[in-house]
């Protein structure tokens, strides 16, 4: 059976400073600042558009392929 792939944003939480840039640009509201110290992606909401990765000033957000 063929698995479909989709992209999803992944935040390197060790390096995130919770600046909120990704939260502001996400059209799906799929990123939240967790405990005031780091961003995290809500997988069910992320459509893999990449806006957060392009906007992140620290370049710590990547898009990874995941099975759907």
C-alpha positions as CSV (number, residue, x, y, z in Angstrom):
1,X,0.0,0.0,0.0
2,X,1.4,3.4,-1.0
3,X,1.7,5.9,1.8
4,X,1.0,9.5,1.0
5,X,3.5,12.0,2.3
6,X,3.0,15.5,3.5
7,X,5.3,18.2,4.9
8,X,5.0,19.4,8.5
9,X,7.0,22.1,10.3
10,X,9.3,21.0,13.1
11,X,10.8,23.4,15.6
12,X,14.3,22.8,17.1
13,X,13.1,23.4,20.6
14,X,16.6,23.5,22.1
15,X,17.3,26.6,20.1
16,X,13.9,28.4,20.1
17,X,13.7,31.7,22.0
18,X,10.0,32.1,21.7
19,X,10.1,35.3,19.6
20,X,6.7,34.5,18.2
21,X,7.5,35.3,14.5
22,X,6.3,31.9,13.4
23,X,3.1,32.2,15.4
24,X,2.3,35.6,13.7
25,X,2.7,34.2,10.1
26,X,1.1,30.8,10.4
27,X,-2.2,30.9,8.4
28,X,-3.5,27.8,10.2
29,X,-2.6,28.9,13.8
30,X,-0.7,25.6,14.0
31,X,2.2,27.0,16.1
32,X,1.9,28.1,19.7
33,X,4.4,29.4,22.3
34,X,4.6,26.7,25.0
35,X,5.2,27.7,28.6
36,X,6.5,31.1,27.4
37,X,9.9,29.5,26.4
38,X,9.5,27.7,23.0
39,X,7.4,27.4,20.0
40,X,5.7,24.1,19.2
41,X,3.8,22.9,16.2
42,X,0.3,21.4,16.5
43,X,0.6,18.6,14.0
44,X,-3.1,18.3,13.2
45,X,-3.3,21.9,12.1
46,X,0.0,22.2,10.2
47,X,-0.4,22.1,6.4
48,X,3.4,22.4,5.6
49,X,3.2,25.7,3.8
50,X,6.7,26.7,5.1
51,X,5.8,30.3,6.0
52,X,7.0,29.8,9.6
53,X,10.4,28.4,8.4
54,X,10.9,31.3,6.1
55,X,10.1,33.9,8.8
56,X,12.1,32.3,11.6
57,X,15.0,34.7,12.3
58,X,17.0,31.9,13.9
59,X,16.3,29.4,11.0
60,X,15.4,26.7,13.4
61,X,12.2,25.5,11.8
62,X,12.4,22.9,9.1
63,X,9.8,21.1,7.0
64,X,9.9,17.3,7.3
65,X,8.0,14.7,5.3
66,X,5.6,12.6,7.3
67,X,3.3,9.8,6.4
68,X,-0.4,10.7,6.1
